Amino acid sequence: MMHQPDPSSPPPNISHPGVMATDVTKKFAAAVKTLAPGQLIKDEHFTLFDSVAALEIMDPKMDSGVLAEGESLDEEYDVSRDLLPEEILGIIDQLLCLEMAWHLGYPLSQTLFTSVYVEALLKPRPANIDDAEFIRDARAREKQPKLLFVLRAYCLGLIKACCFVNELVKDELFYEEEDFVTNTYDRSLLYEIPVAPINSILQQARSDLRAVSNDVNKDISAALDLRLELRIAFLRAIDLSGLRKANPDSLKMPWVQMTGLIEHIKKQHPLGKPVKEAFSTKLQRRLASTMPPRPMVQPSFEESFDHFKQLFQDGINIMDILKYSEPQSLLNFVLLYQARKPQPLVYIRTLLQSLMFKEMVVLGNYSIRQILDHDLSIVVLPCAPQIDPSFDQIELPTDPRHQTAAQMEIFRQRVAECYLDLFRIFCQNRCRVRRTLCHTIQEWDMLQADVEEIDQLLQVALDEKSLVTERGDIGFSLPLSSWAYLYKLRQMEWIVQLGFELEVYQTDELAGMYWYLNYLAKTRAQHGDRIKSFTMRNLHEARYGAGTEDHQQQLPQYTANKEREFMTSLAYLRVTMLDAACTWEFADGLCCLYTALERLGLIPAPHRPYSSDTLRYDLRMKPFRSIALPPLPSLEDFTRATRQPELETLELLKYAESAVGGARKGYEALAKMSDAQAFSVNTHADWVGNVRNCLKAAIAAGVSVSTLQRAMERQGDGDPQSLKLKVEMPAPGKGYHDWWIVPKLVPTA
């Protein structure tokens, strides 16, 4: 609504030699009335720069220098003022909340840099630890409050911990302002000051606090001491996290210590007295920032406590990744750890990346080649000459072993970055994971084509024979491109499944997307079966020699280590094919269920005046359009496979019942596997929990199918009103599993 001028107020008195003022208010108001709603007038001579410059200078939302009547420009809080012990405790707890707000993604300008005490330590920039004082004047410092040393020590430990966290986050893959804000606004965060003197000050502060304990309430003194201990433990946890070769259980100790400390700190919180005036947004005026003023962000202590508790527990759990067993368990650890609700904070996610890949040494002990070769040996190349390290010693260019080693080195250089990025991608927020996977599958598609050429060269060097089975000629193994194809298929499935988790698809699109998931999972199961055929041939040749029949005498060079490697590969293929079969069956069952609900009108299609089936299909399939294999179905094939017009609704539900039942049995079998069988070492509890959630979703889907079947058999006409049912969709995050959206059918009155 346009502001109407107050007719009772006199016009502004504008008088100056050479200035002729004209009141254009009435003319402007009349001109505006001739414009249609939404119509804009653009003047070629009035640029964007002019429009921004025309913003009101005294607008408090835009101008950080605007002052209320009687307000001063700078914060007038005196850091040398006398503080009660409970006030120091209150300030520390306020700082704890602001620290967590920063971890949650808010900038320092709205959190810790609103503290007058933090600002006093950081500006002017201290050259050494002795300069890092609230009061820089040595004479005035002699008169400072007696317990201010506790607050100084705490603030120094806090700032140094934030410095370490900030540097770690910047060194790893993250998204600025989407996950975390690393801007320090020209404040150093004590970067130049070593951690040792800060630890000494914290320890000295604890000793000095005990020395004056007779003058301070016993409970408050204990509370202050615990908070200093928390800062020491936090710095120690950060320091130890760089020792990746150490015993992982020893690296957990500071995190375990902090988990206990935060519980006591919560109980002591009521003892503190907040000092609101010790925090001010006026300090934003001193920061090197072009942003307009923003309000301070301070979560409640209860909310901050919950986040800290989760942070410290995640710190404990994350160290288990250093207990390496094999690459598939490592990948499952990352997948399941990052899928937790709530998702770990950015610091934990970047710490996970650092533990895995810092200085390009995997988990502090392994080269990228070791991890890649281990993964290849599990998936496609058990006991294969392609990954035999002895071939590297052959220097004769015409020797097939030299040629094999040279081609494998080209392969490793080509795939290393894509392979490691797969782990890094899952350390991002869930939206970013899906978005990034949509790009990486293009790279993996090109990778598959590139390494197929290497496979063909290796066929010649190793004189590989084509595999002929009862089903016919399967062809050559192409192990490297098969490995890339399997990973590409998994990523394509993850994109679709994350779409369900992130509510990308509308309810009437679920049938189609579950059919496409079924298509991808079926392709993965078939590809796994192909890999298994070649693995079984290689196993037979390793045991008995090439060209021999079964039950011959086992070769002496077939050792227990080779047997173990082949059995590990077959175990991986078994669990992969079973997982793919469960996904295939469950997705097929849900596709049939949603199609039946749409036929019966229980899931009406929303009104879309600007949309069409073709446009929506192009949008949903855009990430997969350029992928060569598996081929993208046409819209006609997609529509026919989803709607299945050749089947009656009851037949469709019978098929859904069978498919969901098969998925349930598969999940029951998966849930019984050991950590070694499931390739979930160090994360087996999460893996079993995930499988059981899928099992619960399958059971719920079976109930929904049965409910609809009974209602249709009771009312043969299939009229939606006569069925007396309505569909309730689970709220986001409230279903049994985020990837399996199971509708609930409830009777209507």
N, C-alpha and C positions, 0 to 999 in steps of 0.2 A: 504494500500500500504506500502511495506517495505521501510524503510528509507535507501536511498543510501548514502554512505559516500562521502564526498567531496574529490575528488582526489587531490585537490590543498592544502588541509590542512595537515600539518605534523602529523605523528602518535604521540600519547602521549609519553612523556619522562618518562618512568618508570625505575628508577634505584635505586637499594638498595642492599646492600650486602646480598647475599643468595636468591635473587629473580630473576627468569628468566621469563621474560614476553614474551608471544607468541601472535601475532595478529591472531585471529581466524575468523575475519570478513568474508573473502572470503570463507573459508570452511563452515561457518555457512550459508551464502547466497546460496551456492551451495546445501547444504543439504536440505534447505527449499524448493527448487525448485522440489525436488523429492516427496514431500508430495502432496496428493490430497486435493482439497478444503474441509475444514471441518475436516480433519484428525488431530488427536492430538497424541502427544508422551508423555507417562507417564513414569517417572523414579520412581521406588519404593523407592529410597533413597531421592527423592526430595518431601517433604511433603507440605501440605497446609501451615503449619507454615513457612516453608522456602520460599514459594511463596509470602506470605504476607510480610515477612521480606525483600523480594527482591524489594519491591516497592521503588520508588525513595524517599529518605528522603526530598529532596528539591523540591518536586512537590507541588506547591501552592494549589492544590486541596486536597491534603492529609496531608500536613504538616503545622500546624498552626504557626509554628515558622519560616517559611521561610520569609526572608526579601528581599525587593528590594534594589537596590543600594542606599545607603544614608538613608535608612529607619531605625527607631528605633524600638526596641522590644516592649516597652510599649507605651501606649497612653500618649502624652505629653501635652494634653490640660489642662490648668490651671483653676480649678473650682473657683478660687478666682478672676479671671479676671473681669474687669468691663463690665457690660452688659447694653445696651440701653433698655429702657422699651419695645420697639417694638421687641427687640431680646428675651427678657424673654417671651413675648407673643408668638413669633414664636416657641420657644423651647417647651412651654406648648402645642401648637397645634400639634407639631411633636410627643410629648408624647401621645397625644390623639389618633393619628393615629396608633402608635405602640401598644397602649392598645387594640384597636379594632383588630389589626392583631393577637394578642394573643387570644382574644375571638374567632376568626375565626379558631383557631387550630394550629397556628404556635408557636414554642417553645419560651420561654423567652429569650433564647440565641440569637435569631434572631430578637427580638423585643425590649422589655423594657430594657433588660440587655445590649443593645448596647449604652445606655445613660451614659455618664460620670457622670452626676449628680446623677443618681440612684445608680450607682456603689459606688460613694463617700459616700452615705448615708448608704449603706449596708455592706461595707467592710472597716475597721474591723467591726464585728458584734456589733451593739450598745446594751449596756446593759440596757439602759433606754432612755427616750425621749430626755434628755439633750445631750446624746452622738450622737444622730442622726443629725449630722451636716455635711455640705459639707467640712468645715475646722475644723478639730478636735483640732487644737492648739488654745487655748483661746486667746492668744495674737494676733495671725494672724487674728482671727475672728473679732477683733475690726476694722480691716481695710477693711473688705469685702464690696462689693458694697451695696449701700443703699437699693436697691429693691430685693436683693437676698433672703430676707426672704419670698417673695411671691412665688418664685420658690421652696424654701425648703418646705413651707407649702403645696403647690400643690403636690409635689413629695411624701411627707409623706401620704397625703390622698389617692393618687393613689396607693402606695405600699400596704397600709393597706386594701384598697378595693380589690386589687388583692389577698391578703392573704385570705380574707374571701371567695372570689369566688373559689379560689383553694381548700380550705378546704371543701367547700360545694360539689364541683364536686367529690372530692375523697371519700366523704361519701356516694355518691349515685352510681347507676349503670351507667357506661359509659365505653367507650373503648379507652384505652390509645393510643394516636397517630393516632387513626382513627377519633376521634372526637376532642380530646383536649390533650394537653401535660401539665401534672402537675409537671414535673421535675423543681425544683428550683435551681439545680446546687450548692447545699450547701449554698444557700443564705436563710436567715430566713424570708424574707418578713415582718419583724417587728412582728413576731408571738407572742413574749413575751411581747410586749408593748401594753397596753390596748388602746381601741379606744377613751376613754374619753380625755386623754391629746392631742391626735392628733386632735380631734374636737376643743379643746381649742386653739391649735396653728392656726388652720384654721380660727377660729373666730377672734383671735387676729390679724392675718395677714390682715383680712378685715378691722379691725379698724385702724391698722397702715397704711394701704394703703390709707384710707380716710384722715388720718392725713397729709400725704405727697402729697395729690392730687394736691396742688398748684404747685408742682415741676414737675408734670407729665401731659402729654396731657390728657385732659378730656376723650376722647373716649378710649384711651388705658387703662386708669385707670378703666373705667367702664368695659372694656373687661376683664381685669385681675380679677376684683371683681366677675364677673359672673362665671368665671372658678373656682374660689375658692368656690363659692356657689354651683356649680355643684358637686364638690367633697364632700361637706357637705351633699348634698341631696342624693348622691349615698351611702354614709356610713349609712345615716338614713334609706334609703330604705332597705338595707341589714339587718340592725338591726331590723326593724319592721317586716320583713318577718318571723322572728321566733315567732311572737306573733299570732299564728294561731287562738286563741280564740277571738281576737279583731274583731271589725267591719271591714269587708273586704274593705268597702269604705274608711275607714281611712287609711288602709294600702296602698291604691293607691296614696295618696297625694304626697309623694316624687317622684313617677314616673311621675305623672302629672306635677309636678314642673320641673323635668328634661326635659320633652317633650317641655315645653316652653323655657327653658334655651338653649337647643341645637339649637333652631331656631335662637335665638339672636347670639349665638356663631358663627353660619355659616355666618351671616351678618358681623360680626366683624373680620372674619378671614383675609381679605386683609390687616388689620392694622399691622399684625405681620410680622416679618422679620426672616426667617429661619436661624438657625446657624448649618450648616451641620457638622462642626468640633466638635460639642458637642456630636456627635454620632459616634461610631467606632466599627467595628468588631474585632479590636485588643483586646477588652475586653474579647472576648471568650477564650483567652489564660489563663485568670485567673479563669475560671469556672471549677468546678469539672465535667469534661465531657471527654468521650473517642471519641466523634464525631469529624470528620474533620471540618475544618472551613467552615462556611456557610454564604451566603450573608445576609445582613439585609433585612427584609421584612417590607415595609412601604407603605400601601395603600394610595391613594390620599385622600386629605381632603374631597372631595365630596363623594367618596365611603365610607369613614369612617362615615361621617355625616348620610348617608342613613342607614347604619347599626345601628348606635346609635339611630336614630329615631325609627327604627323598634324594637330595644331592649327595649327602654323605653315604647313604645306602648304595646309590649308583656307583660312587667311588670305590666302595668295597667290591661290588660285583664286577666292575669293569676290569679289575686286575686279573680275573680268571682267563682273559683272552691271551695272556702270556703263557698259559699252559697249553702249548701247541701240541696237537696230535696229527691233524691232517687238514688240507685246505677246505674240504667240504664242511667240516665241523666249524672251522673258522668263519666261513661264509654264513652258516646257520646262526652262529653266535651274533654276528652283526645284524642279520635280518631280524632275529627275534628280539634282540636287545633294543633295537631302535623302534620296534613295533609296540613297545610297552606303553601303557596308558597310566599316568601321563607320560609323554615322551621325555626322555632325559634332557636336561638343560644343555645349552650350546656349549658350555665349558666341558661337560662330560663328553659330548659328541666330538668335539675337537681333540680332547684328550685321547679318545679312542683312536682317532686317526693318527695322532702322534705315536701312540704305543705300537700301532701296526707298521707305519711307514716312515718314521723319522729317519732322515739321512739316507733314505732308500734302502734301509736294512729292515727286513720284515721281522717284527716282534723282537728286534734287537739281536737276533742270532742267525737269521736265514737270509740268503740272497734271493732275489726275485726269481732267478733260474731254479733254485731248489724248490720254491713253492709251485712254480709253473710245472716243472717236471713231475712233482708229486701229484699234482692235480691231474695231469695227463695220464699218469700211471693208474690212477683210480678210475677215471672216466672211460678212456678209450685205449690206453697203451700199457697194459700190465706186462712187465718183463719184456718190453719191446726194444729192438735195437736202436730205434730213433732217439731214445733217451739214455742210451748206454754212455756213461761218462768216459769210458776207455776209448771211444771213437775220437775223442778230442786229441788224443796223442798221435794219431796217424797224420803224417804230413805229405804223403804221396798223393798228388791231385787226382790221379786216375783210380785210386783205391775207393771202392764204394763206401767204405766206412768214413773216409775223409769227406766225400761228397754228402753223405748223410749228416755228419756233424755240421758241415757248412750250411746246409739248407735248414737245419733245426735252429741254428743261431739266427738266421734271417727270420725264421718264424717267431722266435722269442722276442726279437727286437720289434717285430710288427705288432705283436699282441700284448706286450707287457703293459703299456699304458692303458689300453682298454680294459685289461683284466683288473689292474689295481684300481682304476676309476670305479669299477663296479662296487668295490667295498666302500669307497669314499662317498659314492652317491647315496648309499643307504644311511650315511651319517648326517644327512640333511633332514629338514622338516618334511613331513609326508607329502605336502603339495609339491615341494621342490623335487622330491624323489621321482614322482610320476612325471613331472614336466621334463626332467633331465633324461629319464629313461626313453621318452618319446624321441629324443635326439640321438641317444646312444645306440638304439637299435639300427639306425641308419649306418652308423659306423661298423657295427657288428655284421651287418649285411654285406658291406664292402669287404670286411675282414674275411668273411666266409669265402667269398669269391677269390680273394687274393691267396689265401692259404690252400685253396684247392689246387692251384698251380704248383705249390710246393709239394702237395700230396702226389701229384702226377710225376714230378721229378723223382720223388722218393720211391715210387712204384718201380721205376726203371732201375734205380740204384740198388734196391733190395730184391729185385726180381720177384715181385709179389704176384701171386696167382689169383685169378677171379674166384669167388666163392659160388659154388653150385650146391643147392640144397633140394629137398623134395619139392619146394615151392618154385623152383626154377633158378635161373642165374641171377643172383643178387648183385653181382658186380664186384668192384674193388672196395676196399674198406674205407679209403679216404679219411683216416682217423682225425687229422687235424681240422679239416673242414667240418667233420661230424661233431667234434668237440665245440667248435664255434657255433654251429647250428643249434646244438642243444642249449647253450647259454643264451642264444638269441631267442629261442622259443620260451625259455623261462622268463626273460625280460618282457616279452610280449604278453605273457600271462599276467605278470605283475602289473603291467600298465592297466589292463582291464580290471584286475582285482582291486587295485588302488582306486580306480574309478568308482567302484561300489563303496569303498570306505569313505571317499571324499565327497560322496553324493553328487557325482558328475552327471549321472543318468537320472532321468525322470522315471516315475513308476511304470508308465506304459512302454518304456524302452528296455526294461529289465529283461524281458523275454528274449529280445534280440541279442543283447549283450551277453546273456548267459549262454545262448547258442554259440556265439562266437568264441567264448571261453571254452566251451565244450569242443569246438573245432580245433583250437590251439592245443588243448590238453590231449586230445586224441592223436594229433600229429606228433606230440612229444612222446606219447606211449609207443607209437609205431616206430619212431626213430630210436627210442631206447631198445626196442626189440631187435632192430637192425644191428645196432652196436653189439648187442649180446650175441648175435649169431657169429660175428667175427671174433669176439672174445672167446667163445667156446671153441672155435676152430684153432685159435692160437694156443688155447689151453691144451687141446688134444695134441697139437704138434710139439708143444714143449714137453709133454709127458712121454709121448711114444715116438716122436719124430714125424716128419712130413710124409704123407702118402701111406701111412699104416692104418690098420683097422683097430677097433677098440679091443680091449682086454689083452693087448700085447704087453711085453715086459717093459716096465718103466725105465726110462733113460737114466743113467747114473748122474748126469749133470742137472737133473730136475731136483732141486733142493727144497728144503722146507720153506726157505725164504720165498722162492718162486711160487710155491703152493699158496703161501699166505698172501702174496701180492695178487694172485689171480682170484682167490676167494674174496679179498677185499673189493676188487673191481666188480665181481658178480653180485656181492652184497649191495654195493652202491646202485647198480643197475636194477636190482630187485626193488629197493626202496623208492627209486626214482619212478619206475614203471607203476608201482602200487600207488604212489602219490598222484601220478598223472591219471591213473584210472579212477581214483576217488574224485578228483577234480572233474574229470570228464563225466562220470555218472551223476554227480551231484548237480553240476551245471545243466546237464540234460534234463534231469528231473525238475529243476526249478524253471527251466524254459517251458516245459510242458505245462507246469502248474500255472504260470503266469499267462500263457496262451489260453488255457481253459478259462481263467478268470476274466480275461478280456472278452472272450466269446460270450460269456454269460453276462457281461455288462457290469461285473462287480468291480472292475478297474476301468473307469471311463477315461477316454483320451481327453486331455485338456484342450481348450480352444486355442488354436495357433493360427491366427490370421496371416502371419508373415512367414510361415514355415511349411515345409513339405517333406514327404518321406525321403526324397532324393537329397534335399539339403541336409537333413539330420543325419542320413547315412554317410554323406561326404564328411560331415563334421566329426562323427564318432570314429570313422575309419581313417581320418587324415594321417595319424601317426604311422599307419600300416600301408598306406597307398603305394609307397615307393619300394616296399620290401619285395624281393624276388620270390623267396620261399619262406613260409608257405604262401601260395598265391591268394590274393584277396578275392573272396567270392563277389560276384556281381550283385547288384541290388535285387535283381529278380531271384537269384538263387538264395540270397540271404532272407528275403521275404518268404519264399516258399518253404525253406527249412525251418523258419521260426513259426509260421502259422500252421504248417502241416495240414493243408486243407483236405488231404485224402483220408484223414482219420477223424472218426467221430469223437466228441468230447469225452465220453466215457472211456473209449479206447486210449485216448491221450492220457487220461488220469491213471489208467491201468499201467501204461508205460512209465509214467512218472513215479508210480508206486514202486515198480520194479527197479528203476534207476536209483531212486533215493535209498531203497533197501540195499542195493549193491554198494553204494557209497558208505552206508552205515557199517556194513561188514568190513569194508576196507579200512575205515578209520579205527574200528575195533582192533584190527590186526596191527595197524601202525602203532596204536597206543601201547601194545604189549612189547614192542621192540626195546632192546637195551640201547644205551647211548652209543655203543660201538656199531650196532646194527643200523641205527637211524642216522648215524653220522652227526650226532648232536652232543659230542663230548664237551663238557664244561657248560652246556646250556640245556641239558636234558630236561630239567624241570619245566623250563619255558616251552620246550618242544612238545612235551607231553600235554602241557596245559593248552597249547594251541590246537593240538589234534583233538583233545577232548571237547574243546569249544566247537570245533567243526562237527564232531560227533553229536553234540547237543543240538546244533543247528539242523543236522540231518534228521534227527529224531523229531524235532519240531516240524520240519517239512513233511515228514511222513504223517504226522497228526493232521496237518492242514489238508493233505491230499485225501486222507481217509474221511475227514469231515465233509469235504466237498462231494466225494463219491456217495456217501450215505444220503446227503441232501438231494443229490440228483436222482438216486434210485428211489427215494421217497416221493419226489415230485418229477415225474417223467417228462413233463412238458419243457423243463429247463428254463422256465420264466424266472428272471432274477428276483422278482417280488415273491414268487411262491417258494423259492429256496429259503427265504427268511434268514439270510446270512449277510453279513457285511465284512469287509476287509479292513483290518487294522495293520498299518505298516509300523514296524518298530522305529522308535525315535533314534536319531543318530547316536551311535555308540552304545545303545541299550540292547542291541540284539545279542545273540549268543556269540556271533563272530561278525566282524565288520565286513568281511568279504562275502558272506552268505546272508543275503537279505531275505528272510523267510516271512511271508505274510501270515497273519493270524486271522482265522475265520471265527467270528463270534456270532451267535444267534441274535436276531433282532426281535424286538417285542412283538 
